[in-house]
Amino acid sequence: MRLLGAAKSLSNLGLRGFTLVFRFVLSFYIVKYLGLEATGIYGLAVGLISFMPAFVGWGLNYFVARDVVSQTPAFAGARVKSRLMVTTISLAVVTMIGLGILAATGVELKRIYLLILMLLWLETYALDVHIPLIAQEMSIQANILVFFRSALWAPVVIAAGVLLPEFRSIEWVFLGWILSYIPTLFALAYFIRKWPMKDIARAPIHHEWLRSRLKTSWMIYVSDLCLVGLMYADRYIVNFVLGLTLTGVYTFFWTLTNSLQTLVSTAVVQVALPILFRAYSEGTPADWRKAMYQQFTKTAVMSVILGIGVFVACEVLIRFMDMEQIAEHRFLFVLMLLAAIVRSCSDMLSTGLTSIKKDRHYALINMVSVVVMIFVAYAMMRIFGLNGAGIAALLTATATAIVKAAYLVKFSDETLGAKTVSTA
């Protein structure tokens, strides 16, 4: 089992590694050929696209992931179908409201807005499918889909832009992203070809489950919004305080440093959820503590090693491509890398809290963290300029991780101690 788990982690790491290599190259292409302002526009659009799944998610994915662990494909498929119904209705309402606001304010409906709107829909559906696939222990298949929709198209867009100047625009970048969903859908159909699709199609919508979860998921919903806010709100603060060009610089470094957190999340954190959940629900308190210690250690070690690798690789590429405007902000890069390492460890602590069902505390920490981050980021940028964004990221990530660790130690002792007494 240990060898199987290691192989799965390495496979996921390899898939995400290739994904992030292509995303790395795409970031360098956008800065070099499209400019820092285009990089800023790209970063703001990605922030909005990443925010939408949480905004229309109503906290349901948190429960879907937990509910389909160890369940049959028929049950998982019916649960996901019910969840996607809510997603479709929510996206339709948000789209109508958004188009209505544009019409009322007289803003022209540009082509780039329509491309971003399409990506809002596609990425929201993609996340709703990705999470239950992970919970069904299909993490390798899930990350192949991520590779298709997040990276496989990047070399094509880059080659077209480098060779043909007429394709050298941010709109072509978004269009390439959209077209990547064609092979993604074919791959998804292949991966779930053995699922009982006819039974899933005939299965009733889980209305009772939806009603019960929507009544109680508001705190998780706010928490999800805050989690996305922790990742993306700072770029909007940079844009407000320092302007679009420096937003482009910040987005460039954020893309590079976030790759570290994404790799660790894919290889360790996501895979750890079913492991820790089963250790808590089926094993002894000692089993859970041992599993948590192993997963956290793997996270910390991998984060540091990858952090060093990302720094060295980016230094080489920045020098090779003679990117003077980027090189002068090296200190910001170091701060953001350190913050990404701390956030990776913090993600594992969140998974630990989830596994012992401390949902409210998990949500409360996220809500407080985003409020603190916004105030700290604004203050630090006013004092230290763009470096203040990195200082704020590191301070907020460290404080959040400390609070999560303290809660985890406290509640694991109480909860698992009570479990020991009840099973004695």
PAZAMI-460500 format. One record per residue (C-alpha): residue number from 1; x, y, z; residue in three letters. Coordinates in steps of 0.001 Angstrom, whole numbers. Each point is the difference from the previous one (the first is absolute). Layout:
residues N
seq:NUM; u:X; v:Y; w:Z; type:ALA
...
end
This chain:
residues 424
seq:1; u:0; v:0; w:0; type:MET
seq:2; u:2858; v:2364; w:852; type:ARG
seq:3; u:1629; v:-673; w:-3390; type:LEU
seq:4; u:-3337; v:548; w:-1739; type:LEU
seq:5; u:-482; v:3298; w:1820; type:GLY
seq:6; u:3521; v:1134; w:-888; type:ALA
seq:7; u:-558; v:-902; w:-3664; type:ALA
seq:8; u:-3269; v:1937; w:-45; type:LYS
seq:9; u:1647; v:3051; w:1566; type:SER
seq:10; u:2858; v:-125; w:-2501; type:LEU
seq:11; u:-2410; v:-396; w:-2912; type:SER
seq:12; u:-2063; v:2958; w:1156; type:ASN
seq:13; u:3149; v:2023; w:584; type:LEU
seq:14; u:1232; v:-834; w:-3498; type:GLY
seq:15; u:-3284; v:995; w:-1615; type:LEU
seq:16; u:-208; v:3273; w:1873; type:ARG
seq:17; u:3700; v:534; w:-635; type:GLY
seq:18; u:-530; v:-111; w:-3772; type:PHE
seq:19; u:-3070; v:2196; w:405; type:THR
seq:20; u:1925; v:2622; w:1900; type:LEU
seq:21; u:2988; v:-104; w:-2329; type:VAL
seq:22; u:-2308; v:982; w:-2855; type:PHE
seq:23; u:-1634; v:2648; w:2187; type:ARG
seq:24; u:3469; v:1278; w:909; type:PHE
seq:25; u:867; v:412; w:-3653; type:VAL
seq:26; u:-3368; v:1642; w:-678; type:LEU
seq:27; u:668; v:2570; w:2742; type:SER
seq:28; u:3389; v:841; w:-1481; type:PHE
seq:29; u:-1568; v:243; w:-3471; type:TYR
seq:30; u:-2721; v:2409; w:1157; type:ILE
seq:31; u:2515; v:2262; w:1769; type:VAL
seq:32; u:2554; v:-68; w:-2821; type:LYS
seq:33; u:-2289; v:268; w:-3036; type:TYR
seq:34; u:-3244; v:1547; w:1285; type:LEU
seq:35; u:1373; v:2320; w:2705; type:GLY
seq:36; u:-574; v:626; w:3688; type:LEU
seq:37; u:-3395; v:1656; w:-487; type:GLU
seq:38; u:-1276; v:-3061; w:-1876; type:ALA
seq:39; u:1434; v:-2115; w:2819; type:THR
seq:40; u:-1991; v:2100; w:2456; type:GLY
seq:41; u:-3197; v:-471; w:-2014; type:ILE
seq:42; u:675; v:-3741; w:-162; type:TYR
seq:43; u:563; v:-121; w:3756; type:GLY
seq:44; u:-3194; v:1889; w:810; type:LEU
seq:45; u:-1988; v:-2238; w:-2369; type:ALA
seq:46; u:1458; v:-3168; w:1525; type:VAL
seq:47; u:-920; v:1318; w:3451; type:GLY
seq:48; u:-3615; v:503; w:-1087; type:LEU
seq:49; u:-135; v:-3396; w:-1720; type:ILE
seq:50; u:1390; v:-1681; w:3112; type:SER
seq:51; u:-2436; v:1862; w:2260; type:PHE
seq:52; u:-3121; v:-1089; w:-1869; type:MET
seq:53; u:-52; v:-3703; w:1077; type:PRO
seq:54; u:-6; v:1095; w:3631; type:ALA
seq:55; u:-2527; v:2780; w:-615; type:PHE
seq:56; u:-2586; v:-2298; w:-1577; type:VAL
seq:57; u:1104; v:-3089; w:1934; type:GLY
seq:58; u:-2029; v:674; w:3175; type:TRP
seq:59; u:2500; v:-2125; w:1961; type:GLY
seq:60; u:-1334; v:-3223; w:-1517; type:LEU
seq:61; u:3266; v:-1379; w:-1392; type:ASN
seq:62; u:1374; v:-260; w:3521; type:TYR
seq:63; u:-2780; v:-2468; w:850; type:PHE
seq:64; u:-22; v:-1743; w:-3384; type:VAL
seq:65; u:3683; v:-901; w:453; type:ALA
seq:66; u:-655; v:-1517; w:3410; type:ARG
seq:67; u:-3274; v:-1699; w:-930; type:ASP
seq:68; u:1312; v:-1951; w:-2998; type:VAL
seq:69; u:3117; v:-1447; w:1691; type:VAL
seq:70; u:-199; v:-3835; w:-253; type:SER
seq:71; u:-3406; v:228; w:-1756; type:GLN
seq:72; u:-988; v:-1735; w:-3243; type:THR
seq:73; u:306; v:1828; w:-3354; type:PRO
seq:74; u:-3795; v:-122; w:-291; type:ALA
seq:75; u:-448; v:1881; w:3268; type:PHE
seq:76; u:2850; v:2412; w:-754; type:ALA
seq:77; u:-1351; v:713; w:-3471; type:GLY
seq:78; u:-3502; v:740; w:1298; type:ALA
seq:79; u:1388; v:2284; w:2702; type:ARG
seq:80; u:2139; v:1886; w:-2519; type:VAL
seq:81; u:-2987; v:324; w:-2351; type:LYS
seq:82; u:-1999; v:1591; w:2809; type:SER
seq:83; u:2865; v:2340; w:754; type:ARG
seq:84; u:384; v:995; w:-3691; type:LEU
seq:85; u:-3683; v:914; w:-179; type:MET
seq:86; u:580; v:2646; w:2685; type:VAL
seq:87; u:3106; v:1187; w:-1840; type:THR
seq:88; u:-1854; v:446; w:-3287; type:THR
seq:89; u:-2836; v:1993; w:1562; type:ILE
seq:90; u:2435; v:2167; w:1957; type:SER
seq:91; u:2206; v:732; w:-3013; type:LEU
seq:92; u:-3020; v:894; w:-2114; type:ALA
seq:93; u:-1256; v:2484; w:2617; type:VAL
seq:94; u:3440; v:1578; w:469; type:VAL
seq:95; u:439; v:301; w:-3776; type:THR
seq:96; u:-3356; v:1742; w:-447; type:MET
seq:97; u:762; v:2395; w:2847; type:ILE
seq:98; u:3446; v:762; w:-1394; type:GLY
seq:99; u:-1284; v:661; w:-3527; type:LEU
seq:100; u:-2774; v:2137; w:1442; type:GLY
seq:101; u:2504; v:2138; w:1918; type:ILE
seq:102; u:2095; v:496; w:-3152; type:LEU
seq:103; u:-3097; v:1043; w:-1963; type:ALA
seq:104; u:-1203; v:2348; w:2749; type:ALA
seq:105; u:3366; v:1728; w:319; type:THR
seq:106; u:520; v:285; w:-3747; type:GLY
seq:107; u:3213; v:-2044; w:3; type:VAL
seq:108; u:756; v:-1568; w:-3372; type:GLU
seq:109; u:-134; v:-3800; w:-25; type:LEU
seq:110; u:3481; v:-655; w:-1382; type:LYS
seq:111; u:1195; v:-3300; w:-1375; type:ARG
seq:112; u:2436; v:-474; w:2860; type:ILE
seq:113; u:-2896; v:178; w:2476; type:TYR
seq:114; u:-1804; v:-2819; w:-1819; type:LEU
seq:115; u:3165; v:-2131; w:34; type:LEU
seq:116; u:396; v:537; w:3729; type:ILE
seq:117; u:-3700; v:-809; w:514; type:LEU
seq:118; u:427; v:-3318; w:-1831; type:MET
seq:119; u:2978; v:-833; w:2200; type:LEU
seq:120; u:-2021; v:845; w:3115; type:LEU
seq:121; u:-2521; v:-2683; w:-970; type:TRP
seq:122; u:2528; v:-2597; w:-1122; type:LEU
seq:123; u:2327; v:320; w:2970; type:GLU
seq:124; u:-2887; v:-168; w:2472; type:THR
seq:125; u:-1263; v:-3244; w:-1511; type:TYR
seq:126; u:3558; v:-1347; w:-106; type:ALA
seq:127; u:530; v:548; w:3722; type:LEU
seq:128; u:-3364; v:-1589; w:826; type:ASP
seq:129; u:1181; v:-3148; w:-1789; type:VAL
seq:130; u:3623; v:110; w:1185; type:HIS
seq:131; u:-742; v:-128; w:3726; type:ILE
seq:132; u:-2223; v:-3121; w:1; type:PRO
seq:133; u:2471; v:-1782; w:-2298; type:LEU
seq:134; u:2683; v:581; w:2633; type:ILE
seq:135; u:-2336; v:-1291; w:2725; type:ALA
seq:136; u:-685; v:-3089; w:-2135; type:GLN
seq:137; u:3766; v:-627; w:36; type:GLU
seq:138; u:330; v:886; w:-3680; type:MET
seq:139; u:2585; v:2687; w:658; type:SER
seq:140; u:2207; v:-994; w:-2938; type:ILE
seq:141; u:-2914; v:225; w:-2439; type:GLN
seq:142; u:-1091; v:3301; w:1567; type:ALA
seq:143; u:3443; v:1488; w:-477; type:ASN
seq:144; u:202; v:-1197; w:-3592; type:ILE
seq:145; u:-3139; v:2066; w:-580; type:LEU
seq:146; u:1659; v:2960; w:1729; type:VAL
seq:147; u:2984; v:-414; w:-2323; type:PHE
seq:148; u:-2255; v:39; w:-3064; type:PHE
seq:149; u:-1998; v:3076; w:985; type:ARG
seq:150; u:2740; v:1977; w:1728; type:SER
seq:151; u:3173; v:-604; w:-1972; type:ALA
seq:152; u:-174; v:-2156; w:-3129; type:LEU
seq:153; u:-1137; v:2964; w:-2067; type:TRP
seq:154; u:2726; v:2376; w:1212; type:ALA
seq:155; u:2785; v:-1095; w:-2428; type:PRO
seq:156; u:-2386; v:450; w:-2936; type:VAL
seq:157; u:-956; v:3534; w:1076; type:VAL
seq:158; u:3637; v:898; w:669; type:ILE
seq:159; u:1216; v:-1362; w:-3343; type:ALA
seq:160; u:-2748; v:1839; w:-1867; type:ALA
seq:161; u:784; v:3264; w:1788; type:GLY
seq:162; u:3758; v:-233; w:-516; type:VAL
seq:163; u:-210; v:-957; w:-3679; type:LEU
seq:164; u:-3040; v:2049; w:-1036; type:LEU
seq:165; u:-390; v:3497; w:1544; type:PRO
seq:166; u:-3723; v:104; w:-798; type:GLU
seq:167; u:-537; v:-2730; w:2626; type:PHE
seq:168; u:1989; v:1926; w:2590; type:ARG
seq:169; u:-2806; v:1195; w:2301; type:SER
seq:170; u:-1599; v:-894; w:3325; type:ILE
seq:171; u:-3228; v:-905; w:-1817; type:GLU
seq:172; u:1767; v:-2836; w:-1843; type:TRP
seq:173; u:1302; v:-1255; w:3341; type:VAL
seq:174; u:-3556; v:-219; w:1337; type:PHE
seq:175; u:-1268; v:-1631; w:-3202; type:LEU
seq:176; u:2682; v:-2691; w:199; type:GLY
seq:177; u:-1050; v:-668; w:3582; type:TRP
seq:178; u:-3639; v:-391; w:-1066; type:ILE
seq:179; u:810; v:-2399; w:-2842; type:LEU
seq:180; u:1921; v:-2232; w:2413; type:SER
seq:181; u:-3349; v:-1196; w:1348; type:TYR
seq:182; u:-645; v:-2022; w:-3160; type:ILE
seq:183; u:2676; v:-2660; w:753; type:PRO
seq:184; u:-801; v:336; w:3702; type:THR
seq:185; u:-3596; v:-1131; w:-552; type:LEU
seq:186; u:1115; v:-2975; w:-2087; type:PHE
seq:187; u:2493; v:-1014; w:2697; type:ALA
seq:188; u:-2645; v:297; w:2742; type:LEU
seq:189; u:-2383; v:-2192; w:-2000; type:ALA
seq:190; u:2727; v:-2616; w:-296; type:TYR
seq:191; u:894; v:44; w:3710; type:PHE
seq:192; u:-3586; v:-543; w:1162; type:ILE
seq:193; u:-946; v:-2390; w:-2824; type:ARG
seq:194; u:-674; v:-2796; w:2523; type:LYS
seq:195; u:-2282; v:2118; w:2152; type:TRP
seq:196; u:-3701; v:-943; w:-309; type:PRO
seq:197; u:-925; v:3147; w:-1926; type:MET
seq:198; u:-3542; v:-1166; w:-802; type:LYS
seq:199; u:-715; v:-618; w:3673; type:ASP
seq:200; u:1550; v:3355; w:914; type:ILE
seq:201; u:-2119; v:1775; w:-2623; type:ALA
seq:202; u:-3166; v:-1650; w:1340; type:ARG
seq:203; u:874; v:595; w:3646; type:ALA
seq:204; u:-2086; v:2705; w:1688; type:PRO
seq:205; u:1534; v:3276; w:1059; type:ILE
seq:206; u:1030; v:-154; w:3678; type:HIS
seq:207; u:-2401; v:2757; w:1034; type:HIS
seq:208; u:11; v:-894; w:3678; type:GLU
seq:209; u:3795; v:-14; w:87; type:TRP
seq:210; u:84; v:3368; w:-1768; type:LEU
seq:211; u:-2520; v:1524; w:2396; type:ARG
seq:212; u:1769; v:-1259; w:3092; type:SER
seq:213; u:3466; v:1033; w:-1203; type:ARG
seq:214; u:-1070; v:3421; w:-1264; type:LEU
seq:215; u:-1566; v:729; w:3397; type:LYS
seq:216; u:3229; v:-755; w:1845; type:THR
seq:217; u:2734; v:752; w:-2533; type:SER
seq:218; u:-32; v:3780; w:259; type:TRP
seq:219; u:3073; v:51; w:2209; type:MET
seq:220; u:1918; v:-2289; w:-2374; type:ILE
seq:221; u:-1194; v:2204; w:-2871; type:TYR
seq:222; u:1377; v:3142; w:1610; type:VAL
seq:223; u:3156; v:-1950; w:797; type:SER
seq:224; u:400; v:-1017; w:-3662; type:ASP
seq:225; u:-372; v:3623; w:-1064; type:LEU
seq:226; u:2625; v:973; w:2547; type:CYS
seq:227; u:2371; v:-2740; w:-1173; type:LEU
seq:228; u:-167; v:1347; w:-3530; type:VAL
seq:229; u:335; v:3503; w:1390; type:GLY
seq:230; u:3210; v:-1012; w:1779; type:LEU
seq:231; u:1425; v:-1137; w:-3334; type:MET
seq:232; u:-1203; v:2714; w:-2364; type:TYR
seq:233; u:-1126; v:3127; w:1870; type:ALA
seq:234; u:3528; v:1337; w:346; type:ASP
seq:235; u:404; v:526; w:-3760; type:ARG
seq:236; u:-3061; v:2251; w:8; type:TYR
seq:237; u:1485; v:1959; w:2905; type:ILE
seq:238; u:3265; v:314; w:-1962; type:VAL
seq:239; u:-1984; v:1282; w:-2982; type:ASN
seq:240; u:-1867; v:2516; w:2197; type:PHE
seq:241; u:3075; v:1278; w:1848; type:VAL
seq:242; u:2829; v:-373; w:-2538; type:LEU
seq:243; u:-1564; v:-278; w:-3467; type:GLY
seq:244; u:-353; v:-2541; w:-2801; type:LEU
seq:245; u:3690; v:-259; w:-943; type:THR
seq:246; u:1105; v:-1048; w:3501; type:LEU
seq:247; u:-3037; v:-2284; w:120; type:THR
seq:248; u:1588; v:-1718; w:-2988; type:GLY
seq:249; u:3281; v:-407; w:1899; type:VAL
seq:250; u:-1829; v:-1356; w:3037; type:TYR
seq:251; u:-2124; v:-2376; w:-2099; type:THR
seq:252; u:3118; v:-1347; w:-1713; type:PHE
seq:253; u:1678; v:-875; w:3305; type:PHE
seq:254; u:-3264; v:-1260; w:1484; type:TRP
seq:255; u:-389; v:-2447; w:-2881; type:THR
seq:256; u:3506; v:-1350; w:598; type:LEU
seq:257; u:-295; v:-300; w:3777; type:THR
seq:258; u:-3535; v:-1354; w:-64; type:ASN
seq:259; u:1317; v:-2868; w:-2117; type:SER
seq:260; u:1800; v:-1235; w:3106; type:LEU
seq:261; u:-3208; v:-37; w:2024; type:GLN
seq:262; u:-1876; v:-1662; w:-2866; type:THR
seq:263; u:2587; v:-2759; w:-354; type:LEU
seq:264; u:-12; v:-748; w:3718; type:VAL
seq:265; u:-3794; v:95; w:128; type:SER
seq:266; u:-237; v:-2447; w:-2881; type:THR
seq:267; u:2705; v:-2416; w:1132; type:ALA
seq:268; u:-732; v:-42; w:3734; type:VAL
seq:269; u:-2869; v:2122; w:1340; type:VAL
seq:270; u:-2791; v:-1194; w:-2320; type:GLN
seq:271; u:1077; v:-3626; w:293; type:VAL
seq:272; u:129; v:343; w:3801; type:ALA
seq:273; u:-3716; v:798; w:412; type:LEU
seq:274; u:-1356; v:-3559; w:-440; type:PRO
seq:275; u:2998; v:-1391; w:1952; type:ILE
seq:276; u:-608; v:2224; w:3027; type:LEU
seq:277; u:-3773; v:-333; w:-201; type:PHE
seq:278; u:211; v:-3805; w:64; type:ARG
seq:279; u:2625; v:78; w:2763; type:ALA
seq:280; u:-2396; v:2049; w:2115; type:TYR
seq:281; u:-3232; v:-1848; w:-770; type:SER
seq:282; u:1336; v:-3572; w:-164; type:GLU
seq:283; u:3280; v:-19; w:1936; type:GLY
seq:284; u:1198; v:781; w:3495; type:THR
seq:285; u:1084; v:3447; w:1267; type:PRO
seq:286; u:3595; v:-1163; w:-301; type:ALA
seq:287; u:-617; v:-896; w:-3654; type:ASP
seq:288; u:-1301; v:3482; w:-720; type:TRP
seq:289; u:2885; v:1754; w:1768; type:ARG
seq:290; u:2535; v:-2138; w:-1826; type:LYS
seq:291; u:-1646; v:687; w:-3379; type:ALA
seq:292; u:-204; v:3745; w:715; type:MET
seq:293; u:3656; v:151; w:1031; type:TYR
seq:294; u:1087; v:-1862; w:-3140; type:GLN
seq:295; u:-2056; v:2172; w:-2343; type:GLN
seq:296; u:1103; v:3263; w:1608; type:PHE
seq:297; u:3672; v:-1028; w:-90; type:THR
seq:298; u:-286; v:-887; w:-3685; type:LYS
seq:299; u:-1614; v:3359; w:-653; type:THR
seq:300; u:2685; v:2004; w:1815; type:ALA
seq:301; u:2944; v:-1825; w:-1586; type:VAL
seq:302; u:-1436; v:103; w:-3507; type:MET
seq:303; u:-886; v:3703; w:318; type:SER
seq:304; u:3548; v:1004; w:935; type:VAL
seq:305; u:1609; v:-2111; w:-2738; type:ILE
seq:306; u:-2381; v:1291; w:-2659; type:LEU
seq:307; u:446; v:3565; w:1234; type:GLY
seq:308; u:3751; v:-211; w:-607; type:ILE
seq:309; u:-595; v:-1583; w:-3411; type:GLY
seq:310; u:-2498; v:2673; w:-1072; type:VAL
seq:311; u:2347; v:2802; w:1042; type:PHE
seq:312; u:2994; v:-1433; w:-1882; type:VAL
seq:313; u:-2026; v:-776; w:-3147; type:ALA
seq:314; u:-1552; v:3454; w:-122; type:CYS
seq:315; u:3320; v:1772; w:585; type:GLU
seq:316; u:1463; v:-1871; w:-2969; type:VAL
seq:317; u:-2956; v:807; w:-2269; type:LEU
seq:318; u:-179; v:3666; w:1015; type:ILE
seq:319; u:3705; v:456; w:-762; type:ARG
seq:320; u:-200; v:-2000; w:-3224; type:PHE
seq:321; u:-2917; v:2064; w:-1304; type:MET
seq:322; u:1567; v:3279; w:1202; type:ASP
seq:323; u:-3105; v:1109; w:1916; type:MET
seq:324; u:1404; v:3057; w:1793; type:GLU
seq:325; u:-3384; v:1312; w:1166; type:GLN
seq:326; u:-666; v:-3270; w:1799; type:ILE
seq:327; u:3509; v:-610; w:1378; type:ALA
seq:328; u:-6; v:3197; w:2074; type:GLU
seq:329; u:-2850; v:-1377; w:2137; type:HIS
seq:330; u:1920; v:-3078; w:1211; type:ARG
seq:331; u:-679; v:699; w:3705; type:PHE
seq:332; u:-3743; v:-134; w:-665; type:LEU
seq:333; u:514; v:-3391; w:-1647; type:PHE
seq:334; u:1809; v:-1383; w:3077; type:VAL
seq:335; u:-2717; v:1258; w:2364; type:LEU
seq:336; u:-2740; v:-1522; w:-2132; type:MET
seq:337; u:1837; v:-3344; w:-202; type:LEU
seq:338; u:289; v:-132; w:3792; type:LEU
seq:339; u:-3702; v:839; w:294; type:ALA
seq:340; u:-844; v:-2822; w:-2448; type:ALA
seq:341; u:1997; v:-2492; w:2098; type:ILE
seq:342; u:-1862; v:1038; w:3149; type:VAL
seq:343; u:-3370; v:-108; w:-1778; type:ARG
seq:344; u:698; v:-3529; w:-1226; type:SER
seq:345; u:534; v:-1150; w:3584; type:CYS
seq:346; u:-3100; v:1951; w:1013; type:SER
seq:347; u:-2041; v:-1849; w:-2657; type:ASP
seq:348; u:953; v:-3315; w:1593; type:MET
seq:349; u:-1064; v:1322; w:3401; type:LEU
seq:350; u:-3361; v:932; w:-1548; type:SER
seq:351; u:-343; v:-3546; w:-1311; type:THR
seq:352; u:687; v:-1256; w:3512; type:GLY
seq:353; u:-2784; v:2171; w:1418; type:LEU
seq:354; u:-2366; v:-1204; w:-2722; type:THR
seq:355; u:819; v:-3638; w:737; type:SER
seq:356; u:-1054; v:343; w:3655; type:ILE
seq:357; u:-3145; v:1904; w:-1109; type:LYS
seq:358; u:851; v:3377; w:1514; type:LYS
seq:359; u:-1855; v:1794; w:-2792; type:ASP
seq:360; u:-916; v:3161; w:1903; type:ARG
seq:361; u:3518; v:617; w:1250; type:HIS
seq:362; u:1414; v:-644; w:-3459; type:TYR
seq:363; u:-2423; v:2540; w:-1444; type:ALA
seq:364; u:512; v:2577; w:2749; type:LEU
seq:365; u:3768; v:-11; w:-439; type:ILE
seq:366; u:-362; v:589; w:-3730; type:ASN
seq:367; u:-2447; v:2856; w:506; type:MET
seq:368; u:2181; v:1801; w:2523; type:VAL
seq:369; u:3126; v:-582; w:-2096; type:SER
seq:370; u:-1312; v:1729; w:-3121; type:VAL
seq:371; u:-1126; v:3065; w:1969; type:VAL
seq:372; u:3414; v:238; w:1668; type:VAL
seq:373; u:1749; v:-504; w:-3347; type:MET
seq:374; u:-1892; v:2846; w:-1683; type:ILE
seq:375; u:867; v:2510; w:2723; type:PHE
seq:376; u:3607; v:-1172; w:348; type:VAL
seq:377; u:545; v:-42; w:-3788; type:ALA
seq:378; u:-1370; v:3518; w:-430; type:TYR
seq:379; u:2099; v:1348; w:2874; type:ALA
seq:380; u:3201; v:-1761; w:-1076; type:MET
seq:381; u:-342; v:1182; w:-3613; type:MET
seq:382; u:-536; v:3557; w:1127; type:ARG
seq:383; u:3208; v:-198; w:2071; type:ILE
seq:384; u:2298; v:-2272; w:-2039; type:PHE
seq:385; u:-1451; v:168; w:-3510; type:GLY
seq:386; u:-95; v:-3223; w:-2003; type:LEU
seq:387; u:2220; v:-1827; w:2521; type:ASN
seq:388; u:-2756; v:642; w:2517; type:GLY
seq:389; u:-2178; v:-2501; w:-1879; type:ALA
seq:390; u:2576; v:-2723; w:678; type:GLY
seq:391; u:397; v:1028; w:3641; type:ILE
seq:392; u:-3759; v:-105; w:495; type:ALA
seq:393; u:-277; v:-3414; w:-1668; type:ALA
seq:394; u:2679; v:-1497; w:2254; type:LEU
seq:395; u:-1366; v:1550; w:3202; type:LEU
seq:396; u:-3572; v:-1095; w:-726; type:THR
seq:397; u:993; v:-3534; w:-1016; type:ALA
seq:398; u:2129; v:-458; w:3130; type:THR
seq:399; u:-2669; v:1288; w:2378; type:ALA
seq:400; u:-2678; v:-2179; w:-1640; type:THR
seq:401; u:2171; v:-3122; w:193; type:ALA
seq:402; u:768; v:587; w:3690; type:ILE
seq:403; u:-3687; v:355; w:863; type:VAL
seq:404; u:-923; v:-3128; w:-1975; type:LYS
seq:405; u:2768; v:-1986; w:1689; type:ALA
seq:406; u:-1128; v:1111; w:3452; type:ALA
seq:407; u:-3619; v:-934; w:-697; type:TYR
seq:408; u:1021; v:-3310; w:-1536; type:LEU
seq:409; u:2059; v:-1014; w:3036; type:VAL
seq:410; u:-2767; v:1024; w:2381; type:LYS
seq:411; u:-2905; v:-1619; w:-1809; type:PHE
seq:412; u:1850; v:-3134; w:-1047; type:SER
seq:413; u:779; v:-650; w:3668; type:ASP
seq:414; u:-3609; v:668; w:1070; type:GLU
seq:415; u:-1780; v:-1732; w:-2875; type:THR
seq:416; u:2243; v:-2994; w:-272; type:LEU
seq:417; u:199; v:-332; w:3743; type:GLY
seq:418; u:-3792; v:-133; w:183; type:ALA
seq:419; u:8; v:-2574; w:-2778; type:LYS
seq:420; u:2414; v:-2160; w:1945; type:THR
seq:421; u:-2303; v:78; w:3049; type:VAL
seq:422; u:-3097; v:-835; w:-2059; type:SER
seq:423; u:1648; v:-3010; w:-1607; type:THR
seq:424; u:1598; v:-1286; w:3187; type:ALA
end
